[in-house]
Amino acid sequence: MSDQNQKQRKTKNKFWLKVAGVGLVAGLIGGGLSLGIGNVIENHVQTASTNVPAGSSKSGGTKVNKNKANLSNQATKAYDSTKDAVVSVINKQEVQSSNQGIMGMFGGQTSGDSSSSDGSQNSGKLQTASEGSGVIYKKSGNSAYIVTNNHVVKGSNALQVILSNGRKVDASLVGSDSATDLAVLKINSANVKTVAEFGNSNSIAAGQDVLAIGSPMGSEYANTVTKGIISAKSRTLKSGTDGTLTSVIQTDAAINSGNSGGPLINVAGQVIGINSMKLAGSSDGSSVEGMGFAIPSNEVVKIINQLIKNGKISRPSLGISMIDLSRVTTDQQQSVLKLPSSITKGVVIMDVQSGSNAQTAGLEQYDVITKLGDTKITNTSSLKSALYKYKVGDTTKVTYYRDGQSHTATLKLAK
């Protein structure tokens, strides 16, 4: 091949290399230009879409639509059937005032002064001491009867009831029972149109829907309804003011101060419990929510029937004074009471009343009661709870320890 041909071939190769290079550079520049334009357009769109639009609609146009929710369900029907039977209960007490005069300023007392030792006396004026709730459950002739809590009416000098229509009427106390924390009031039935019905509290289930009705925080919020479930069919708590253990229904329906005495109802509108208390905190100071308790309706009916009939509850008594065994030191349990080490719970008799049931059965001071009937006794509360299941006149067995030995005696239960 001649030198001239080789030069021509080299010249053609250089030409195509230049073309390829120019094409590559143009492609890169074109791609970059295309990408740059795309970013500009995207940023413009984003900026334009987030800008606050100019002007405003002065004609409004928003409207309230027809409510699509069903306003009548089991809960609303249950509430409507019972609400007019629920009342607020007002506890009125005499105002305490000082009547010492100028002599009292110097620690003296005028002649004939009838005031108490601290210089206070009742002024005769009544003021509201507390408020609670109640439910009308019976109407007979000119009288209507209300069940509420004993602690709602305790210490009252006068009682008033605010009906569901806002009318305020006077009430009288028929009877009360501190052990179950129940009380019955009576009012004139002239303005009473609705009475509540009791359901069977043995026929309930955990998880069942319930409503609590009452006046939380006072009559200003009368007929407030809260909804929840039955959290537990039975809990054992000290519901009375005398420390007696009793079985109660646990619910998470909101119960607050002022709800006491109001009804806990099922979705059929039947009263299955009387709201009595709530647990607001634990022993370690932790706050607690959704733990309310109600006295079961079956227990309520049994107690209020006796209160209507007798004005009080007659319960058997052992005729002893006692303390929990847990309050006695381990050394004294062995040296004084001479208990076996296996006995760690029970009740120690500190005194036996002359002529009492306990004395008749042969019980003595320092005997340790561990069983009443078939119920194990762990403390004074459990003894009262077991004893109150009996009626006056019933006979039962009592198991106790004396000088390290177990004994059994027969008790004839009287008042």
BAGU-387866 format. One record per residue (C-alpha): residue number from 1; x, y, z. Coordinates in pm, 1 decimal. Layout:
N
+-----+----------+----------+----------+
:  nr :       xx :       yy :       zz :
+-----+----------+----------+----------+
: NUM :        X :        Y :        Z :
...
+-----+----------+----------+----------+
***
This chain:
415
+-----+----------+----------+----------+
:  nr :       xx :       yy :       zz :
+-----+----------+----------+----------+
:   1 :      0.0 :      0.0 :      0.0 :
:   2 :    130.1 :    343.8 :   -100.7 :
:   3 :    203.8 :    620.1 :    143.5 :
:   4 :    -68.8 :    830.2 :    -15.8 :
:   5 :   -340.5 :    570.3 :     58.2 :
:   6 :   -234.9 :    538.0 :    422.9 :
:   7 :   -261.9 :    916.6 :    472.8 :
:   8 :   -615.1 :    920.3 :    328.1 :
:   9 :   -727.6 :    640.2 :    564.2 :
:  10 :   -589.7 :    818.4 :    872.8 :
:  11 :   -766.4 :   1136.9 :    768.4 :
:  12 :  -1106.6 :    954.4 :    745.0 :
:  13 :  -1063.7 :    791.9 :   1090.9 :
:  14 :   -990.4 :   1127.5 :   1253.2 :
:  15 :  -1304.0 :   1272.2 :   1092.3 :
:  16 :  -1533.1 :   1000.7 :   1240.5 :
:  17 :  -1371.0 :   1032.4 :   1580.9 :
:  18 :  -1447.8 :   1404.4 :   1577.6 :
:  19 :  -1808.2 :   1332.3 :   1478.2 :
:  20 :  -1847.1 :   1078.4 :   1759.0 :
:  21 :  -1693.4 :   1318.6 :   2010.6 :
:  22 :  -1918.8 :   1601.4 :   1905.1 :
:  23 :  -2221.4 :   1369.7 :   1927.7 :
:  24 :  -2127.4 :   1254.8 :   2278.6 :
:  25 :  -2073.7 :   1609.2 :   2403.9 :
:  26 :  -2396.2 :   1725.6 :   2242.9 :
:  27 :  -2580.8 :   1433.7 :   2406.3 :
:  28 :  -2443.3 :   1518.2 :   2751.0 :
:  29 :  -2518.0 :   1886.5 :   2708.1 :
:  30 :  -2864.3 :   1806.8 :   2572.8 :
:  31 :  -2938.1 :   1564.0 :   2860.4 :
:  32 :  -2820.8 :   1818.3 :   3117.0 :
:  33 :  -3028.1 :   2085.7 :   2954.7 :
:  34 :  -3328.7 :   1857.8 :   2950.1 :
:  35 :  -3282.2 :   1766.7 :   3320.2 :
:  36 :  -3235.8 :   2128.7 :   3415.3 :
:  37 :  -3552.8 :   2235.7 :   3238.7 :
:  38 :  -3741.2 :   1949.1 :   3407.2 :
:  39 :  -3629.1 :   2063.7 :   3755.7 :
:  40 :  -3729.5 :   2419.9 :   3681.9 :
:  41 :  -4077.6 :   2308.3 :   3574.1 :
:  42 :  -4119.3 :   2079.5 :   3883.2 :
:  43 :  -4006.2 :   2352.4 :   4122.5 :
:  44 :  -4245.9 :   2594.1 :   3959.7 :
:  45 :  -4536.6 :   2353.0 :   3999.1 :
:  46 :  -4452.3 :   2286.4 :   4366.3 :
:  47 :  -4417.8 :   2656.6 :   4442.1 :
:  48 :  -4738.9 :   2736.9 :   4262.9 :
:  49 :  -4936.6 :   2460.3 :   4446.0 :
:  50 :  -4834.8 :   2577.8 :   4798.9 :
:  51 :  -4893.3 :   2946.8 :   4750.3 :
:  52 :  -5192.3 :   3091.0 :   4944.6 :
:  53 :  -5457.5 :   3164.2 :   4680.1 :
:  54 :  -5556.1 :   3524.7 :   4635.1 :
:  55 :  -5906.4 :   3636.7 :   4734.1 :
:  56 :  -6165.8 :   3438.8 :   4930.1 :
:  57 :  -6516.6 :   3303.4 :   4899.0 :
:  58 :  -6745.0 :   3552.2 :   5070.2 :
:  59 :  -7056.6 :   3345.2 :   5014.7 :
:  60 :  -6965.2 :   3066.1 :   5268.7 :
:  61 :  -7135.0 :   2755.8 :   5144.0 :
:  62 :  -7062.1 :   2510.1 :   5432.8 :
:  63 :  -7376.6 :   2345.8 :   5565.1 :
:  64 :  -7491.7 :   2102.1 :   5833.6 :
:  65 :  -7588.3 :   1770.5 :   5679.7 :
:  66 :  -7861.7 :   1537.8 :   5796.2 :
:  67 :  -7745.3 :   1320.5 :   6085.9 :
:  68 :  -7698.3 :    966.4 :   5956.6 :
:  69 :  -7645.5 :    815.4 :   6304.2 :
:  70 :  -7923.8 :    616.8 :   6466.6 :
:  71 :  -8029.5 :    823.1 :   6769.1 :
:  72 :  -8238.8 :    545.7 :   6917.3 :
:  73 :  -8049.9 :    237.9 :   7029.6 :
:  74 :  -8058.1 :      4.5 :   7329.0 :
:  75 :  -7861.0 :    245.1 :   7546.4 :
:  76 :  -8076.1 :    550.1 :   7474.1 :
:  77 :  -8395.2 :    349.6 :   7522.1 :
:  78 :  -8269.5 :    213.9 :   7855.5 :
:  79 :  -8175.9 :    562.9 :   7972.7 :
:  80 :  -8508.9 :    712.6 :   7863.2 :
:  81 :  -8702.6 :    444.0 :   8048.6 :
:  82 :  -8521.7 :    507.7 :   8379.0 :
:  83 :  -8402.6 :    869.8 :   8388.1 :
:  84 :  -8723.5 :   1015.6 :   8534.7 :
:  85 :  -8691.1 :    783.0 :   8835.3 :
:  86 :  -8342.3 :    912.4 :   8919.1 :
:  87 :  -8317.1 :   1194.1 :   9174.3 :
:  88 :  -8061.2 :   1410.8 :   9350.8 :
:  89 :  -8048.0 :   1373.8 :   9729.5 :
:  90 :  -7949.3 :   1676.0 :   9940.0 :
:  91 :  -7813.4 :   1624.1 :  10292.7 :
:  92 :  -7880.7 :   1930.7 :  10507.7 :
:  93 :  -7714.0 :   1979.5 :  10843.5 :
:  94 :  -7728.9 :   2245.9 :  11111.5 :
:  95 :  -7466.1 :   2517.1 :  11096.1 :
:  96 :  -7217.6 :   2514.4 :  11383.4 :
:  97 :  -7159.8 :   2859.5 :  11534.3 :
:  98 :  -6964.0 :   3002.5 :  11823.7 :
:  99 :  -7157.6 :   3169.0 :  12105.5 :
: 100 :  -6893.1 :   3237.0 :  12367.0 :
: 101 :  -6913.6 :   3616.1 :  12363.5 :
: 102 :  -6646.0 :   3831.2 :  12519.3 :
: 103 :  -6584.8 :   3588.4 :  12806.0 :
: 104 :  -6492.1 :   3321.0 :  12554.2 :
: 105 :  -6212.6 :   3540.5 :  12426.6 :
: 106 :  -6042.7 :   3500.8 :  12762.2 :
: 107 :  -6125.9 :   3135.9 :  12814.4 :
: 108 :  -6423.0 :   3203.8 :  13041.2 :
: 109 :  -6783.6 :   3090.4 :  13017.5 :
: 110 :  -7094.6 :   3285.4 :  13104.5 :
: 111 :  -7345.1 :   3147.3 :  13355.0 :
: 112 :  -7605.1 :   2921.6 :  13202.9 :
: 113 :  -7411.7 :   2882.6 :  12877.2 :
: 114 :  -7543.6 :   2570.6 :  12704.4 :
: 115 :  -7278.2 :   2556.9 :  12434.3 :
: 116 :  -7038.3 :   2265.2 :  12405.6 :
: 117 :  -6697.5 :   2265.3 :  12570.1 :
: 118 :  -6534.2 :   2411.1 :  12258.7 :
: 119 :  -6778.8 :   2700.8 :  12252.8 :
: 120 :  -6974.5 :   2587.3 :  11946.5 :
: 121 :  -7342.4 :   2512.6 :  11920.6 :
: 122 :  -7604.9 :   2452.3 :  11657.2 :
: 123 :  -7741.2 :   2773.6 :  11516.3 :
: 124 :  -8062.1 :   2608.4 :  11400.7 :
: 125 :  -7990.3 :   2711.5 :  11042.8 :
: 126 :  -7958.9 :   2438.0 :  10784.8 :
: 127 :  -7710.2 :   2427.5 :  10503.7 :
: 128 :  -7626.8 :   2172.2 :  10236.3 :
: 129 :  -7356.4 :   1941.1 :  10368.4 :
: 130 :  -7341.4 :   1704.0 :  10072.7 :
: 131 :  -7528.7 :   1580.6 :   9767.9 :
: 132 :  -7577.7 :   1238.0 :   9619.8 :
: 133 :  -7813.2 :   1043.2 :   9399.0 :
: 134 :  -8102.1 :    803.9 :   9442.5 :
: 135 :  -8362.9 :    615.0 :   9244.9 :
: 136 :  -8739.4 :    593.0 :   9298.6 :
: 137 :  -8831.5 :    225.6 :   9300.8 :
: 138 :  -9178.0 :    212.2 :   9456.4 :
: 139 :  -9496.9 :    416.7 :   9456.2 :
: 140 :  -9770.8 :    330.0 :   9703.4 :
: 141 : -10065.5 :    561.4 :   9757.6 :
: 142 :  -9941.5 :    906.7 :   9852.2 :
: 143 :  -9588.9 :    782.6 :   9916.8 :
: 144 :  -9294.4 :    709.7 :   9690.5 :
: 145 :  -8978.7 :    534.1 :   9807.6 :
: 146 :  -8619.1 :    605.2 :   9710.6 :
: 147 :  -8309.5 :    391.7 :   9762.8 :
: 148 :  -7974.9 :    564.3 :   9810.4 :
: 149 :  -7651.0 :    513.2 :  10003.4 :
: 150 :  -7629.1 :    539.3 :  10379.9 :
: 151 :  -7322.7 :    763.4 :  10350.0 :
: 152 :  -7526.9 :   1008.3 :  10139.9 :
: 153 :  -7776.9 :   1070.7 :  10422.7 :
: 154 :  -7553.5 :   1010.1 :  10725.8 :
: 155 :  -7555.3 :   1291.9 :  10981.5 :
: 156 :  -7844.7 :   1476.6 :  10817.4 :
: 157 :  -8081.0 :   1703.6 :  11009.7 :
: 158 :  -8309.2 :   1728.7 :  10707.2 :
: 159 :  -8327.4 :   1576.6 :  10361.6 :
: 160 :  -8448.3 :   1709.1 :  10028.8 :
: 161 :  -8487.4 :   1544.7 :   9691.4 :
: 162 :  -8468.0 :   1708.2 :   9349.3 :
: 163 :  -8684.2 :   1522.4 :   9099.4 :
: 164 :  -8590.8 :   1480.7 :   8733.2 :
: 165 :  -8817.2 :   1774.2 :   8640.4 :
: 166 :  -8622.7 :   2002.6 :   8876.3 :
: 167 :  -8889.0 :   2016.8 :   9147.3 :
: 168 :  -8747.0 :   2009.8 :   9500.2 :
: 169 :  -8941.0 :   1816.3 :   9768.4 :
: 170 :  -8881.5 :   1723.9 :  10131.7 :
: 171 :  -8789.5 :   1366.7 :  10218.4 :
: 172 :  -8792.0 :   1160.7 :  10536.7 :
: 173 :  -8554.1 :    880.8 :  10630.6 :
: 174 :  -8733.6 :    545.8 :  10656.2 :
: 175 :  -8425.1 :    353.4 :  10760.8 :
: 176 :  -8057.1 :    301.1 :  10690.2 :
: 177 :  -7794.5 :     30.8 :  10722.7 :
: 178 :  -7427.4 :    110.7 :  10766.1 :
: 179 :  -7309.6 :   -245.6 :  10696.4 :
: 180 :  -7442.7 :   -246.9 :  10339.3 :
: 181 :  -7431.8 :    132.5 :  10291.4 :
: 182 :  -7800.1 :    149.9 :  10195.6 :
: 183 :  -8084.3 :    380.1 :  10299.2 :
: 184 :  -8449.6 :    427.9 :  10209.2 :
: 185 :  -8621.8 :    767.8 :  10184.2 :
: 186 :  -8988.4 :    854.3 :  10149.9 :
: 187 :  -9142.8 :   1145.1 :   9959.3 :
: 188 :  -9489.6 :   1252.8 :   9855.1 :
: 189 :  -9579.3 :   1074.1 :   9532.4 :
: 190 :  -9777.9 :   1362.9 :   9378.8 :
: 191 :  -9504.3 :   1449.5 :   9127.1 :
: 192 :  -9372.9 :   1098.4 :   9070.9 :
: 193 :  -9448.9 :    960.7 :   8724.4 :
: 194 :  -9182.7 :    690.7 :   8684.5 :
: 195 :  -9048.0 :    416.0 :   8909.2 :
: 196 :  -8748.9 :    196.7 :   8831.2 :
: 197 :  -8750.2 :   -181.3 :   8803.9 :
: 198 :  -8492.2 :   -410.9 :   8962.6 :
: 199 :  -8325.5 :   -680.4 :   8752.1 :
: 200 :  -8160.0 :   -999.2 :   8877.9 :
: 201 :  -7797.5 :   -921.2 :   8963.0 :
: 202 :  -7715.5 :  -1291.9 :   8957.6 :
: 203 :  -7790.3 :  -1292.1 :   8584.6 :
: 204 :  -7512.4 :  -1063.1 :   8468.6 :
: 205 :  -7189.4 :  -1121.3 :   8277.7 :
: 206 :  -6848.9 :   -956.3 :   8256.9 :
: 207 :  -6832.9 :   -748.6 :   7939.6 :
: 208 :  -7205.7 :   -670.3 :   7946.8 :
: 209 :  -7298.5 :   -309.8 :   7862.8 :
: 210 :  -7427.0 :    -99.1 :   8153.4 :
: 211 :  -7520.5 :    263.3 :   8221.6 :
: 212 :  -7463.1 :    465.7 :   8538.2 :
: 213 :  -7706.6 :    751.3 :   8604.2 :
: 214 :  -7679.0 :   1015.8 :   8872.9 :
: 215 :  -7563.1 :   1361.2 :   8975.9 :
: 216 :  -7181.9 :   1364.9 :   8960.1 :
: 217 :  -7044.0 :   1667.7 :   9144.1 :
: 218 :  -7395.7 :   1760.6 :   9258.0 :
: 219 :  -7739.5 :   1845.1 :   9124.4 :
: 220 :  -7594.2 :   2089.3 :   8871.0 :
: 221 :  -7513.6 :   1780.1 :   8662.4 :
: 222 :  -7828.7 :   1584.9 :   8749.8 :
: 223 :  -7926.8 :   1288.9 :   8533.0 :
: 224 :  -7580.9 :   1250.8 :   8384.2 :
: 225 :  -7544.4 :    915.1 :   8211.8 :
: 226 :  -7217.3 :    729.9 :   8152.2 :
: 227 :  -7170.1 :    404.7 :   7966.7 :
: 228 :  -6937.7 :    114.7 :   8035.4 :
: 229 :  -6929.5 :   -257.4 :   8091.2 :
: 230 :  -6938.5 :   -492.1 :   8385.5 :
: 231 :  -6570.5 :   -542.3 :   8458.9 :
: 232 :  -6628.5 :   -816.5 :   8716.2 :
: 233 :  -6946.5 :   -976.4 :   8849.5 :
: 234 :  -6824.5 :   -987.1 :   9206.8 :
: 235 :  -6550.1 :   -818.5 :   9407.5 :
: 236 :  -6517.0 :   -831.0 :   9784.9 :
: 237 :  -6465.3 :   -487.9 :   9936.3 :
: 238 :  -6542.3 :   -291.1 :  10249.6 :
: 239 :  -6850.9 :   -108.4 :  10126.1 :
: 240 :  -7009.4 :    -19.9 :  10459.1 :
: 241 :  -6896.0 :    235.4 :  10713.3 :
: 242 :  -6838.5 :    -30.8 :  10979.7 :
: 243 :  -6569.3 :   -217.6 :  10786.0 :
: 244 :  -6789.9 :   -509.2 :  10683.0 :
: 245 :  -6678.4 :   -694.0 :  10372.0 :
: 246 :  -6942.1 :   -726.4 :  10102.5 :
: 247 :  -6972.0 :   -842.8 :   9744.4 :
: 248 :  -7003.1 :   -566.5 :   9482.4 :
: 249 :  -7023.6 :   -534.0 :   9102.9 :
: 250 :  -6721.0 :   -374.7 :   8934.8 :
: 251 :  -6779.3 :   -145.6 :   8634.8 :
: 252 :  -6577.9 :     95.3 :   8421.5 :
: 253 :  -6876.6 :    326.4 :   8368.8 :
: 254 :  -6760.4 :    661.7 :   8507.0 :
: 255 :  -6868.1 :    708.1 :   8870.0 :
: 256 :  -6779.1 :   1030.5 :   9048.3 :
: 257 :  -6859.2 :   1208.8 :   9371.8 :
: 258 :  -7234.3 :   1265.4 :   9369.2 :
: 259 :  -7309.7 :    944.7 :   9177.0 :
: 260 :  -7341.3 :    756.8 :   9505.4 :
: 261 :  -7688.6 :    610.8 :   9543.6 :
: 262 :  -7770.7 :    629.8 :   9173.3 :
: 263 :  -7861.7 :    324.1 :   8965.6 :
: 264 :  -7643.5 :    101.6 :   8752.4 :
: 265 :  -7877.2 :    -28.3 :   8480.2 :
: 266 :  -7860.4 :   -285.0 :   8202.3 :
: 267 :  -7958.4 :   -206.0 :   7843.9 :
: 268 :  -8313.8 :   -317.0 :   7922.0 :
: 269 :  -8340.1 :    -28.5 :   8169.0 :
: 270 :  -8343.1 :   -252.7 :   8478.2 :
: 271 :  -8152.3 :   -156.1 :   8792.1 :
: 272 :  -7888.1 :   -421.2 :   8859.9 :
: 273 :  -7691.8 :   -225.6 :   9118.9 :
: 274 :  -7673.9 :     88.3 :   9331.8 :
: 275 :  -7353.9 :    284.1 :   9267.9 :
: 276 :  -7162.6 :    317.0 :   9590.3 :
: 277 :  -6794.1 :    395.0 :   9542.9 :
: 278 :  -6494.1 :    418.9 :   9313.0 :
: 279 :  -6126.8 :    338.3 :   9346.2 :
: 280 :  -5930.5 :    655.5 :   9275.3 :
: 281 :  -5579.4 :    544.7 :   9369.2 :
: 282 :  -5370.5 :    250.5 :   9479.3 :
: 283 :  -5177.9 :    207.8 :   9802.4 :
: 284 :  -4855.5 :    319.6 :   9632.1 :
: 285 :  -5010.8 :    648.1 :   9518.6 :
: 286 :  -5077.6 :    549.8 :   9158.1 :
: 287 :  -5392.3 :    701.5 :   9008.9 :
: 288 :  -5666.4 :    463.8 :   8897.8 :
: 289 :  -5932.9 :    515.6 :   8632.5 :
: 290 :  -6242.3 :    317.1 :   8543.2 :
: 291 :  -6288.1 :    123.2 :   8866.6 :
: 292 :  -6634.7 :    185.2 :   9009.4 :
: 293 :  -6845.0 :    -41.8 :   9228.2 :
: 294 :  -7216.8 :    -98.9 :   9279.6 :
: 295 :  -7414.6 :   -292.2 :   9540.1 :
: 296 :  -7588.9 :   -583.5 :   9361.0 :
: 297 :  -7964.3 :   -539.8 :   9316.6 :
: 298 :  -8048.2 :   -872.3 :   9482.9 :
: 299 :  -7876.0 :   -754.4 :   9801.2 :
: 300 :  -8038.2 :   -412.3 :   9767.0 :
: 301 :  -8390.4 :   -556.2 :   9744.8 :
: 302 :  -8335.2 :   -778.2 :  10047.9 :
: 303 :  -8214.1 :   -486.6 :  10260.0 :
: 304 :  -8468.4 :   -222.2 :  10151.5 :
: 305 :  -8759.5 :   -460.0 :  10212.9 :
: 306 :  -8641.4 :   -502.4 :  10571.2 :
: 307 :  -8590.8 :   -127.0 :  10610.6 :
: 308 :  -8946.3 :    -61.3 :  10488.6 :
: 309 :  -9082.7 :   -320.9 :  10728.5 :
: 310 :  -8873.1 :   -253.8 :  11039.2 :
: 311 :  -8683.1 :     71.0 :  10978.8 :
: 312 :  -8359.5 :   -111.4 :  11054.9 :
: 313 :  -8172.0 :   -434.0 :  10988.2 :
: 314 :  -8161.0 :   -690.3 :  11265.0 :
: 315 :  -7842.4 :   -891.3 :  11255.1 :
: 316 :  -7702.0 :  -1154.0 :  11490.1 :
: 317 :  -7426.8 :  -1058.4 :  11730.3 :
: 318 :  -7163.7 :  -1267.0 :  11905.3 :
: 319 :  -7125.8 :  -1030.7 :  12198.0 :
: 320 :  -6748.4 :   -999.9 :  12184.6 :
: 321 :  -6483.8 :   -735.6 :  12127.2 :
: 322 :  -6205.7 :   -851.6 :  11898.6 :
: 323 :  -5891.5 :   -764.7 :  11704.0 :
: 324 :  -5717.7 :   -913.6 :  11399.9 :
: 325 :  -5462.0 :  -1181.6 :  11481.4 :
: 326 :  -5221.4 :   -998.3 :  11248.3 :
: 327 :  -5201.6 :   -716.7 :  11506.5 :
: 328 :  -5050.7 :   -955.0 :  11763.1 :
: 329 :  -4673.5 :  -1005.6 :  11746.0 :
: 330 :  -4537.8 :  -1348.8 :  11659.4 :
: 331 :  -4386.2 :  -1379.8 :  12007.1 :
: 332 :  -4719.1 :  -1304.7 :  12176.1 :
: 333 :  -4902.3 :  -1542.7 :  11946.2 :
: 334 :  -4686.1 :  -1819.9 :  12084.3 :
: 335 :  -4625.5 :  -1708.0 :  12443.4 :
: 336 :  -4970.3 :  -1567.1 :  12528.1 :
: 337 :  -5210.5 :  -1724.3 :  12279.6 :
: 338 :  -5002.4 :  -2044.1 :  12250.2 :
: 339 :  -5094.8 :  -2081.1 :  11884.5 :
: 340 :  -4935.9 :  -2338.9 :  11654.8 :
: 341 :  -4702.8 :  -2174.9 :  11401.7 :
: 342 :  -4938.0 :  -2287.3 :  11123.1 :
: 343 :  -5213.4 :  -2050.6 :  11245.1 :
: 344 :  -5141.0 :  -1700.6 :  11112.9 :
: 345 :  -5489.0 :  -1560.8 :  11042.8 :
: 346 :  -5797.8 :  -1524.6 :  11255.4 :
: 347 :  -5966.3 :  -1307.7 :  11517.3 :
: 348 :  -5860.4 :  -1274.7 :  11881.7 :
: 349 :  -6137.9 :  -1236.8 :  12140.0 :
: 350 :  -6042.9 :   -952.4 :  12373.4 :
: 351 :  -6359.8 :   -947.8 :  12583.4 :
: 352 :  -6679.7 :  -1151.5 :  12617.0 :
: 353 :  -6999.9 :   -976.5 :  12721.7 :
: 354 :  -7190.5 :  -1129.2 :  13009.7 :
: 355 :  -7493.2 :  -1325.8 :  12891.3 :
: 356 :  -7389.3 :  -1305.0 :  12525.6 :
: 357 :  -7408.8 :  -1578.4 :  12263.0 :
: 358 :  -7033.5 :  -1622.7 :  12284.8 :
: 359 :  -7038.3 :  -1671.5 :  12661.9 :
: 360 :  -7321.1 :  -1923.8 :  12632.9 :
: 361 :  -7114.5 :  -2117.4 :  12377.5 :
: 362 :  -6817.0 :  -2122.6 :  12616.7 :
: 363 :  -6588.9 :  -1876.7 :  12437.1 :
: 364 :  -6332.5 :  -1691.6 :  12648.3 :
: 365 :  -6084.0 :  -1406.2 :  12631.1 :
: 366 :  -5782.3 :  -1478.3 :  12406.9 :
: 367 :  -5957.2 :  -1753.6 :  12215.8 :
: 368 :  -5871.1 :  -1725.1 :  11845.5 :
: 369 :  -6162.4 :  -1776.0 :  11603.8 :
: 370 :  -6055.2 :  -1928.0 :  11271.5 :
: 371 :  -6386.1 :  -2047.6 :  11125.8 :
: 372 :  -6756.9 :  -1966.8 :  11142.4 :
: 373 :  -6975.5 :  -2230.8 :  10986.3 :
: 374 :  -6792.7 :  -2328.8 :  10666.6 :
: 375 :  -6624.8 :  -1989.9 :  10624.4 :
: 376 :  -6259.8 :  -1937.7 :  10713.7 :
: 377 :  -6205.3 :  -1629.7 :  10926.2 :
: 378 :  -5900.5 :  -1417.5 :  10843.3 :
: 379 :  -5986.9 :  -1088.1 :  11017.6 :
: 380 :  -6270.5 :   -896.7 :  11185.9 :
: 381 :  -6419.4 :   -788.8 :  10852.8 :
: 382 :  -6445.7 :  -1146.2 :  10729.2 :
: 383 :  -6603.7 :  -1250.8 :  11060.6 :
: 384 :  -6871.4 :   -981.4 :  11030.6 :
: 385 :  -6933.2 :  -1072.1 :  10669.0 :
: 386 :  -6977.2 :  -1439.6 :  10757.1 :
: 387 :  -7193.0 :  -1362.1 :  11061.4 :
: 388 :  -7425.9 :  -1128.8 :  10871.4 :
: 389 :  -7516.9 :  -1406.8 :  10629.8 :
: 390 :  -7712.9 :  -1565.0 :  10914.3 :
: 391 :  -8044.9 :  -1457.4 :  11057.0 :
: 392 :  -8127.0 :  -1398.4 :  11419.3 :
: 393 :  -8223.0 :  -1736.3 :  11565.4 :
: 394 :  -7997.4 :  -1944.0 :  11336.3 :
: 395 :  -7752.4 :  -2197.9 :  11476.4 :
: 396 :  -7394.8 :  -2242.0 :  11351.8 :
: 397 :  -7058.6 :  -2383.6 :  11450.5 :
: 398 :  -6756.4 :  -2178.5 :  11551.3 :
: 399 :  -6399.9 :  -2312.1 :  11537.3 :
: 400 :  -6140.2 :  -2155.2 :  11767.5 :
: 401 :  -5799.8 :  -2218.7 :  11926.0 :
: 402 :  -5729.3 :  -2216.7 :  12298.9 :
: 403 :  -5397.3 :  -2312.2 :  12455.1 :
: 404 :  -5276.7 :  -2448.2 :  12122.5 :
: 405 :  -5572.5 :  -2680.6 :  12072.0 :
: 406 :  -5856.6 :  -2653.7 :  11818.5 :
: 407 :  -6211.5 :  -2656.8 :  11955.9 :
: 408 :  -6560.2 :  -2636.5 :  11805.9 :
: 409 :  -6866.8 :  -2488.0 :  11975.4 :
: 410 :  -7229.3 :  -2442.8 :  11874.3 :
: 411 :  -7364.2 :  -2086.4 :  11861.3 :
: 412 :  -7730.4 :  -1991.7 :  11889.6 :
: 413 :  -7735.3 :  -1654.5 :  11715.9 :
: 414 :  -7933.3 :  -1377.9 :  11879.1 :
: 415 :  -7929.2 :   -998.7 :  11847.2 :
+-----+----------+----------+----------+
***
